[in-house]
Amino acid sequence: MDLFQKCHEFTRAKKAMAMGIYPFFHMLTSGQDTEVIMNGKRTIMLGSNNYLGLTADPRVKKAAIEAVEKYGSGCSGSRFLNGTLDLHVALEEDLARFLQKEDCLVFSTGFQSNLSIISAITGRGDYILSDAMNHASIVDGTRLSFARTIKYRHHDMQDLQRLLERCALDEKAGILIVTDGVFSMEGEICNLPEIVRLARQYGARVLVDDAHAIGVLGPRGRGTAEYFGLTDEVDLIMNTFSKTLASLGGCVAGPADVIHYIKHTARPFIFSASVPPAQVAAAHEALRILEAEPERVRRLNDIARYMKKGLQQIPVVHLHESGNDLVPILPIMTGSVGRTLYTAKNLLDHGVYVNPVFPPAVPAECCLLRTSYTATHTDAQLDEALDIIEHVYTEMASDASVDFDADI
């Protein structure tokens, strides 16, 4: 069989393109903000992870420009060799202090962070217990490790305890529990108090991926552990810079000896070029703004409550019930692939961009439109978006001429 045969037979995306409902790779001709120019027209952005609105902040852009002028466009090597700048070290020191951990290590991407952390600290004979709905970077990190990975049912603490009891029988094995702090598709917050309690009971360590929680949860925006008052109980906190910190890269914060070990053993870290100066400087300035302006976090939480209430008042819109009112990720359940594609296309045509989500990111027949919000959204933009969503959903509910649930 020709290796490329599967490529020739992959027609689903081409079918959606032919139908005019392909939802990906829309071209922007503006920067990321609450409004963008997408496909040549003004669009309200409800599909970004720019949670605090800092990608367009003049202070962040100025920091990036000044870093390029001083250090150039890249580092031309890995952190392990010639690619460590004073910028990297200063950012790591401030991140460790902000996250209230002994030390911190910066990676080139958030995805690479999880690959590095998980594959470095777990090995043959160890166990990884991973929430079934964890991010793809966690899944791939477990695949890169030689440890045995067992998924526990999403949010099911009884299932986690059952697996911990079994793994703890092997006294020579280390155990890592890894979870998203905020689950990026559903907007749910993990049950960190119970995870921590079980980890201590069975001698496990805890890694929390806080990519969607930094700048979102906690009085100072420090994330899931701060929100629950469990910072000292969480062993490792991972973060990415591409959301709240308005840049590109990632990090892990934790005990100094553990960070030292990851720094010297993680292959994805050692053999990757370091984060370019502009991205380091942008992330660092965004962190300074987060620390100086925690009211942005409160504004973001207020927007999440406002939009949740507004969407719940539209009869034909069915929100995923996350059980919290703080997280600015509000998924609208659509069910089928076809309905998801048509709805995303209609919303975009009317000036609102949202993220369509399909398997494997969500279970089959649980497709959704992921709406997400930014602290700098104005009340007028939010109300306009709600009006458009209500109009599109009402119009589709009364349109009998199209089978929106047809197989695509």
Secondary structure as GFF3:
##gff-version 3
##sequence-region A 1 408
A	DSSP	alpha_helix	5	9	.	.	.	ID=ss1
A	DSSP	alpha_helix	12	18	.	.	.	ID=ss2
A	DSSP	beta_strand	35	38	.	.	.	ID=ss3
A	DSSP	beta_strand	41	45	.	.	.	ID=ss4
A	DSSP	three_ten_helix	54	56	.	.	.	ID=ss5
A	DSSP	alpha_helix	58	71	.	.	.	ID=ss6
A	DSSP	alpha_helix	86	98	.	.	.	ID=ss7
A	DSSP	beta_strand	103	107	.	.	.	ID=ss8
A	DSSP	alpha_helix	110	121	.	.	.	ID=ss9
A	DSSP	beta_strand	127	131	.	.	.	ID=ss10
A	DSSP	alpha_helix	136	144	.	.	.	ID=ss11
A	DSSP	beta_strand	148	152	.	.	.	ID=ss12
A	DSSP	alpha_helix	157	167	.	.	.	ID=ss13
A	DSSP	beta_strand	175	180	.	.	.	ID=ss14
A	DSSP	alpha_helix	192	202	.	.	.	ID=ss15
A	DSSP	beta_strand	205	209	.	.	.	ID=ss16
A	DSSP	alpha_helix	224	228	.	.	.	ID=ss17
A	DSSP	three_ten_helix	231	233	.	.	.	ID=ss18
A	DSSP	beta_strand	236	240	.	.	.	ID=ss19
A	DSSP	beta_strand	250	254	.	.	.	ID=ss20
A	DSSP	alpha_helix	256	265	.	.	.	ID=ss21
A	DSSP	alpha_helix	267	270	.	.	.	ID=ss22
A	DSSP	alpha_helix	277	292	.	.	.	ID=ss23
A	DSSP	alpha_helix	295	312	.	.	.	ID=ss24
A	DSSP	beta_strand	329	335	.	.	.	ID=ss25
A	DSSP	alpha_helix	337	349	.	.	.	ID=ss26
A	DSSP	beta_strand	352	353	.	.	.	ID=ss27
A	DSSP	beta_strand	355	357	.	.	.	ID=ss28
A	DSSP	beta_strand	367	372	.	.	.	ID=ss29
A	DSSP	alpha_helix	379	398	.	.	.	ID=ss30
###
